[in-house]
Amino acid sequence: MTQESRPGTLLVIGSGLKVYREYLIAPIRRRALAAGLETVLVNNLKPTWQREYFDEIAVANVFDTEALNAAAREVAARRRIVGLMCWDEPLVLDAGLLAAEFGVPGLSVPGVRGCRDKQRTRAELTAAGLHQPGFALTTTVAEAKAAAARIGYPVVLKPRAMGASIGVVFAADEAELETAFRIALSASEVDPGPYRASAIVEGYAPGPEISVDGAVHKGEYLPMFVARKHSSDEPYFEEVGHVVDAADPLMQDRELMDTLARAHRALGIEDGITHSEIRLTDRGPLVIEINGRLGGDLIPFLGRTATGIEPGAVLFDVATGQRPDTRPTRRAVAGIRFGYPERDCLLKKVTVPAEAPGLVAAAPMAEPGTVLRLPPGGYLARHSFVVCEAADTRTCSERLDAAAALVELDTEPIGPPRADAPFAMPAGLLDVDD
């Protein structure tokens, strides 16, 4: 059988956690079967639940570029790759470059670099005339202090390439800057890619923060849904919840949607799904970042629950070169609330509610024996989540409050981390399903 006569293959890089990504993979598999395509996963762990959805699973260290590339190229040598998908932030760059190498739809080389590298994002959007804060890439405290003095306080410091607000710190003045820089730099050093060991200093933009998940087909930006973000207090920006309203008026805000379309064009994004984070400032929408993947924190699940749009099906379409249908089929509100401990602790047991008004889903997010540390000693110290839906945002918020109050937690207090303790990735952030 020649390469051209073989069935087409959809290649997926990294599955993610079952609780976070199975709802995406199931419709992708259905669409692939209907189209006569086979599905292959390159994953970092031996398969468990993933076996149901893939014809073949190759195990490789996907967080090592050489190992990932070798595994993907070995599959491509045997199969006819017609599409490539990835939704895990640390893998987006390598996956985007592989899509370009294999000649299948993707973000494009400039597009994936513009999404993954926050410094490049700022530079490209500023050059395109979009409203952006002052910014500078720094590798030392002295550089950070000089940049902040030039930009003007308050400032935000963040790793050059990380996700989930890890290592993002607010500094009101020079007295707070040195500590903020060291936190951001420590988080950046975990990144195995080319953007590690550097921190961006940028002007703080006050205003509500939202995210927009959208598809891109041959450069055309197609918004799907808006999520209103709820974050912890400064100096950290941990995400504690999100709400998606199918009738959110921001979906009809022409200035916002024009800004997003211009930003995607400026970065050279061609095909894929993006998760954009925006501040609504008094000068108009300010793009904080554009991620070359679906949103995390189950935001696409909220979007599906509220709007009826199936993110997995949309991702399948753009990955195989088709223009997706992003019209909503439902009109509801869905929200998620994450459970955090009040202080650093050792988790002994967590129990989530099986029933509550409007409850759609609830699950633990950490195993017994997990150490949960709040910033700056740790990030994403989440022990559980609850998802609720309702007909309006007020009712949805009330239901989230009630469901979150039903979570039962048993913990032990622990002491502070050592001052010289290295940054550790949050428990549960990477796939540990086995």
N, C-alpha and C positions, 0 to 999 in steps of 0.2 A: 504494500500500500504506500503510495507516495504521500509526501507531506500535505499536498494540496487536496488529496482525496480523504484525508483523515477527518473525523468529526472535529468541529471547532471546540476550543477549550477556553474557559473563563478561569483566569489565574487570580487567586486571592492571596494577598500577603498579610499574614497574621489574622487570627480569628477574633482575638479579644475574649473577654469573659462571657460565659454563657448568659448570665443575668443581664449583661449590658448589650450583647450583640446578637443573640439568637433570633430575636424578633426581626432583625435585618436579613440574616442569612437564610431563613426559611423562605421568604418570598423570592429572594434571588435564586435559590435552588428551583423553585417552581417555574420561574420564568426561563431559566436555563433549560430545564427538561422540555418545556413547551417549544423552545426554539431549537431543540435537538443538539444542545451544547453540553459538554461535560464540564465538571468543575474540579479544580485542583487547588489544594491549600498548601502553602508553605508556612509552617508554624514552628514556634520555638519549643513546644512540648509535645510529647506523645499524645495522640488523639484520644479523647473520651467521647463526649457528646457530639463532637464535630463529625464523627464517622457517618452519621445519618445524612449529612448534607454534601459530602464530597466523594467523587469517584476515586480520588487518590490524595493522599496526604504525605508530603515530604517534611521530615523533621530536620530543622537546621537552626543554628543560632541567628535568628533574624535581626538581632541587634548588632551583629558583626557584618559590616558591608560586604566584605569579601565572601563570607560564608553564605549570605543571602543571595548575592549575585550568582555564585556558583550553583546553588540549588535551583534558582529560577531559570538560569540558562540551560541546565540539564533537562528540566521539564520542557523548555522551549525547543530543545534539539529533538525531542521525541514527539512533540505535539504541535498542533497548529493553534497558536495563541491568537484569539480574536478580541480579547478584552482583559484588562487587569484592574483589580480593585484593592484599595487599602484604606482603612479608617483609623489606624493607630498612629498618633502624632509622631513618635520617634522613627517610624518607618516610612513616612510620607515622602521624604526626599528620595530615598533609594527606590521606592516603588515608582515614583514619577519618572525618574531617570530610566528605569527598566521599561516603562511603557513607551517612552520615546525610542529606546533601543529596539524594541520589538515591533515598532511601527503601528501601535494600536492607540485608540483615543486616550488622552490623558491631559493633565493640566498644562503640559508643554514644559520644556526645560526652564525657560525664563519664569514661567508661571509657578512651578513648584519651588524654585529657588526664592522667588518673591514671597511666597507664602511661608516658607519654613524659616527664613532669615528675617527677623523683625527689623534689623537695621536696614536691610535692603527694602523692606516694605515701606519704612518711613521715607527713605531716599526717593523711591519711585513715585510714591504718592505726592510728596512735596514737589518733585519736578513736574508732575502733571497738573499742578495748581490746585490740588485739593487741600482743604483746611487740615493742617497737621500741627502738632506741637513742635517746639524746638527739641532737638535730640542730639545725642553724641554716643558713640561706641567707646567704651573705656575698659581698660584692663588693670588699672591701679587706682588706689584711693586718691592720689594726687590728680590724676586725669579726671576722676569723677567730681572732685571738688571744683576744679577749674570749669568743667562743663556746666555744673549746677549754677555757679556764679554767673556764667555767661547767659544761661537760659533764664535764670530767675526762679527763686523758690516760690511755692513748694514744687517738689519734683517727685517723680516715681522712678525707682530703679527696678530693672527686671533682667533676667537672663536673656541672652541673645536668641535662644531657641529652646523654649520649654512650653508646656501647656498647663491648663488647669490652675492658672494663677500661682503656680509654685515659684517661690522666690521673688514675688512681686511685692515691693515695699515702698511705702510713702515716707518721704522725708520733708518735714516742714521747714528745716533750716540746716545750717552747716553742722550744728551740734548733733543732729540725728543722721547725717549723711554717712559717716564712716561705718556705723553699725549696719545701716541699710545696704551699703555697698557690699560689705562682707557677706551678708545673707544672700544677696542676689548672685554674687560671684560663686559662693559655695554651691548653690543650686545649679548653676551653669556648668560646673565641673563634672556633673553626672552625665551630661549629654555626650554620647560616644561619637557624635558626628563632627563636622568641620567647624561648628560654631560654638564650641565649648570654651570655658575659661574667659568669658568676657561678659560685661553687663552694659545695658543701655541706660543712659540717664535721659529722661524726657520731662518736659513740662507737664504738670498735673492739669487735667481737663475736668473741671467739676461738671456734674450733671448726671441724670439717670443713665444706667448702662443697659443695653439690650444686646441680643444676638439675633442674627437672621441666617437661617439655613436656606440655601438656594442652589439650583442646578445651573450649570453652564454647558451650552451646546453650541459648538463651533463659534465660541466667543459671545454668544447671546446669553445674558444673565436672566434667569427665571427664578424669582423669589418664591419660596414655599411657605414659610411661616416665621413669625417674630416671637421671640421668647423674652419676657421681662425678667431680668436677673435680680436676685436678692443676694447681697454680699455682706460679709462681716464688716465691722467697723475698721477704720484706719488704725494702725499703719498697714495692715494686711488686707488682702482682697479675696479672702476665701469665699467660694460660691456655696451658699447654704440652701439655695432653691431657685426654681425657675417656674414661670407660668406662661402658657401659650393659650391665646384666645383666637379662635378662628376668625372672629370679627374685629380683631385689633385694627384700629384706624391707621396705625403706622403702615399697614400693608398697602394703603392707598395714598401714602404721603409721597408726593412726586419728588420732593427735594431729597428725601432719604433714598428712594429707589434709584434716582438719577446718580446720586453720590456713589452708591454701591456698584452700579453698572460702569461708571467711569473708573472706579478703583480697580475693578476686575480687568478692564481693558488696559489700564496703565501697567498692571502686573503681567499682562500677556497670558492670562488664563484662557485655555481653549475648551477643554471638556472635563467635566467632573462635578462633584458636589463640594461646596465650600461652606464654612461656618464663620461668619463675619461678626466681630464684636465692635460695637459702636457706642460712643458717648453722645448723648443729646445735649449739646452745649448751647449757650446763648448766641453763639455764632453759627449755629447749624450743626448737622451731623458730623462727627469726627470719627473716622475709622481708626479704631485702636489696633486691630489686626485682622487679617484674613487667613484662616486656616484651610489647608487644602484637603479637607476631609469633612465628613459628617460631624455634627456637634457631639460632644460627650455628655455626661451627666443625664443620659436618657432623654435629652431634648428631642431627638427625632421620634422617640416613642410618644412623648407628649404631643408632638406635632401630628402624628398619625391619629392619636386618640381624639384630638380637638378638631382636626380638619378632614380626616379620612384619607389624606395623601399618604401613600405607602412609600416611605423613603427607600426601602430596599429595591422596589420596582423602578423608582426614578434613577437610582444608582446603576441598576442593570442597564437601563436605556442609554444613559450618557456614556457608560463604559463600552457599549457596543455600537456607538455611533448613531443612536436614534434620538430624536427630539422627544423629551418626556412630556407627559401630561401632568401639569402641576396645579390643576384646578381643584379646589376643595370640594369634597362631597359630604362633609359634616359641618355643623356649626355648634361647637361646644367649647368649654374651657377645661384645660388639664394642667395640673401643677405637680411639682415634686418638692419634697422637703427632706433634707438630709439631717440625720441625727449626729450631733457632736457632743462629746463629754464636756462638762464644765471646766475640767482641769485634766492635766496629764494623768493617765491611768493605765492599769493592766486590765484588759477586758476578760471577765470570767464567763459572762453569759449575756446574750441579748435575745429578746423575744419580741417579735413583731405581731401586730394584730392580724387576725384572719378575716375579720369583718369590721366594717365601719361605714358610715354613710358616704357614698360616692367612691369608696376605695376600689382602685383598679389593680394595684400591685403594692406589695411590701416585701422587703427582704433584708436580712442581715448583710452587712458589707465587710465584716471582719470576723475571723474565727476566734474562739476562746483561746486565751494565751497571747493575743496580739497586744503590743504596746501602742497606745494611741497618744500622740504628742501634738499639742497645738503649736502654732507658730510662735517663735522662730525655731523651736526645737524639732518641729515636724509639720507636715502638711496633710491635708485631706484625712484628718483623724475621724473619719466617718464610721459609725458603728451600724447604721441602718438607713433605709429610705422608705418613704411612703409616697404613693402616687394617687391622687384623687381627681375626679372630674365632676363638673357641674354645668349648669346652664349659664352662669355668670361668674365674674371674677370674685365678687365678694363671697358668694357661697362656696366657691372653690377654696378660697383662703380659710374660711371657717372650718371646712372639712379637713384641710391639711392640718390645722391646729389640733383638731379633735383626734385625728388618726395618729399624729406624732405624740400626743399625750398618752396614747395606749402602748407605746413602746416601753418595754421593761428592761432595765439595765442593771447588771451586777458587775461592779468593778472594784479594784483595789488601788489605792493611791500609790504613786511612785515618785521618786525624787527627780530633780532636774537632770537633764543630760549633761555629760561632761562638757566643759568649755571647749575642749579640743576634739569633740566627737565629729566625725565626718558626716556630711549630709547623706541621708538615706532616703531612697524612694519610698513613698507612702505604701503601707501595706494594702494589698488589693488593687493597686493601680495597674500592675502587669498581670498577664494571664497566669494564674496558678491553679487552674481547675483540677489538675491531677493530684 
